[in-house]
């Protein structure tokens, strides 16, 4: 709660946070099916995150900076709980505690939780889908496997209806994992196909409803443009060859120093320390991390936050590497499983010698091994808590200082008390969010009604041929410090 909720109301909305909040506000106005911005469909992203903002804001009656950031905090908490459950069930309570404590300790999580951005909501869906994938593979051949497959693919559908890239993260994990285990046929089995059908039906129903409202061309063109932006290199810059090296290093650096322990899991001696369930988890985490990291490295338009759904897999590997390192330093080698305790190749057949629940009894690390390094762990967590305080109290105010979105929004309310405010090419949603009244986008300056107010950017104000018939009310500045002009048609 300290890492995720502290800072939800710190500072005004920053960069595209305001865009997410404005569209979330449109949900409270009845636009739940697809995103709406300035009275027009805005289909660059599906509605999942915006619906989450609307739902979190419903009890308060309005969208605020804090309620717009709540979905990312809740998704982060869900991811931690899911990873804790996965590690506790497979490796024991101490491993679960370590992943729960260390998963949020990265610069990416520090910046994106809490945030009104979509990224952490996507992380929640992808994490849930991959944890259920693990359970489906583990339960192979049993009746419950169908439920896990359906749950996993419904989470993929939820992720796809939040951000288009969710299926890529899932199948870039599932396909290498099943190939590694010699079980690729599971993707063609009836359980997986039924789950795909259920998830596809959910997405198709949404798409059909949107097409009915806005038309096929609007949806298809938007998806096509999003794909081109993501996967086609910018013509002016060409393919960023240098980033093939720098991008993976940037992702690892964003999770430093914990991510360093993930590299230990490539050592054969680490693999030998785990039983069948531990090896399955290790395989899952490797397939979650490296194929996805490779894919998003090859994609020409890079941003470290695009790899955020890989974070849980990378930090999970780091925890397993840390456990192996602690065991090496503080414990004797593990004893083999007693005869008859289960097959070394079938993770579903091994009983738990501690609880009898079917979870394997892992011989390391002992309380003594971990306890000896408890001061180091506590020191690290204390340093991270200090980093969180500095980020909220120093970094957030400094990066929004002088942007004056709230003051500009208040000034707009004074000059345009009744609304609506009209915009043409304006892209600074921070000002219009804090204006907190209806705003409508127009394409033709001549369509502005008499007496109505509009907000122009500098390029538009300089175009006197198109906008010369409008009277200047006052000049302001947007969040980037660029001039914007409030005008009115006589």
Buried (B, 14 or more C-beta within 10 A) or exposed (E): EEBBBBBBBBBBBBBBBBBBBBBBBBBBEEBBBBBBBBBEBBBBBBBBBBBBBBBBBEEEEEBBBBBBBBBBBBBBBBBBBBBBBBBBBBBBEBBBBBBBBBBBBBBBBBBBBBBBBBBBBBBBBBBBBBBBBBBBBBBBEEEEBBBBBBBBBBBBBBBBBBBBBBBBBBBBBBBBBBEBBEEBEBBEBEBBEBBBEBBBEBBEEBBEEBBEEBEEEBBEEBBEEBEEEBEEEEEEEEEBEEBEEEBBEBBBBBBEEBBEBBEBBEBEEBBEBBBBBBBBBBBBBBBBBBBBBEBBBEBBBBEBBBBBBBBBBBBBBBBBBBBBBBBBEBBEEBEEBEEEBBEEEBBBEBBBBEEEEBBBBBBBBBEEBBEBBEEEBEEBEEEBBEBBEEBBEEBBEEEBEEBBBBBBBEBBBEEBEEBBBBBBEBEBBBBBBBBBBBBBBBEEBEEBEEEBBBBBBEEBBEEEEBBEEBEEBEEBBBBEEEEBBBBBBE
